[in-house]
Amino acid sequence: MENYSKGETVLVSISAFHKNEINEIANDPKNDPTNFVKKYRSIFGAGRGVSWPLEKTFNGKNRIPTTSAKQWAKDNIDWESYQ
């Protein structure tokens, strides 16, 4: 499981697109290379995402404690209020 600091953005992408929509998303940056939103969508919309080794991050190099997204959610979200 990947670890993240509380300050880092954690995105969870669930790909429910049809094949032609995935192809459209993949081609968006080619068709409009200056559009940041389309670049972002092509990375996260297809469910691939990005990652890197923790030891190469600022937090890892400086031994700043991190937590998993699951643990962060357990510690910070009042799940009872959603029932």
C-alpha positions in Angstrom: 0.0 0.0 0.0 1.3 3.5 -0.9 1.8 6.0 1.9 0.9 9.7 1.6 1.4 12.6 3.9 -1.7 14.6 5.0 -0.6 17.5 2.8 -0.4 15.5 -0.5 -3.3 15.1 -2.8 -4.6 11.6 -3.1 -6.8 10.8 -6.0 -8.7 7.6 -6.4 -9.9 7.0 -10.0 -12.4 4.4 -10.8 -12.6 3.8 -14.6 -16.1 3.2 -15.7 -15.6 4.4 -19.3 -16.4 2.5 -22.4 -13.5 1.6 -24.7 -14.3 4.5 -27.1 -14.4 7.0 -24.2 -11.0 5.7 -23.0 -9.6 6.2 -26.5 -11.0 9.7 -26.6 -9.5 10.5 -23.3 -6.1 9.2 -24.4 -6.2 11.3 -27.6 -7.3 14.5 -25.9 -3.8 15.7 -25.1 -2.7 15.0 -28.7 -5.6 17.0 -30.1 -5.3 19.9 -27.6 -1.7 19.8 -26.1 -2.0 23.1 -24.2 -5.1 22.0 -22.2 -4.0 21.0 -18.7 -7.4 19.6 -17.8 -7.3 17.2 -20.8 -3.8 16.1 -19.8 -4.9 15.5 -16.3 -8.0 13.6 -17.4 -5.9 11.4 -19.7 -3.7 10.3 -16.8 -6.3 9.8 -14.0 -9.5 9.2 -16.0 -8.2 6.0 -17.5 -7.4 4.6 -14.0 -3.7 4.6 -14.4 -2.6 7.4 -12.1 1.0 8.1 -11.2 3.2 7.1 -8.4 6.9 7.2 -7.3 9.0 5.6 -4.6 8.3 7.1 -1.1 12.1 7.4 -0.4 12.4 9.9 -3.3 9.7 12.2 -2.0 10.4 15.2 0.2 8.7 13.4 3.1 10.7 10.3 2.6 14.0 12.1 2.4 13.2 14.1 5.5 11.7 11.2 7.4 8.3 12.9 7.8 5.7 10.4 8.8 3.1 9.4 6.2 -0.1 7.5 6.3 -2.1 5.4 3.9 -5.2 7.0 2.3 -7.3 4.3 4.0 -5.9 5.2 7.5 -6.3 8.9 6.8 -9.9 8.4 6.0 -10.5 6.4 9.1 -8.8 9.1 11.2 -10.4 12.1 9.6 -13.8 11.3 8.2 -16.9 11.1 10.4 -18.4 8.1 8.6 -21.4 8.0 11.0 -22.6 11.4 9.6 -23.0 9.7 6.1 -25.5 7.1 7.2 
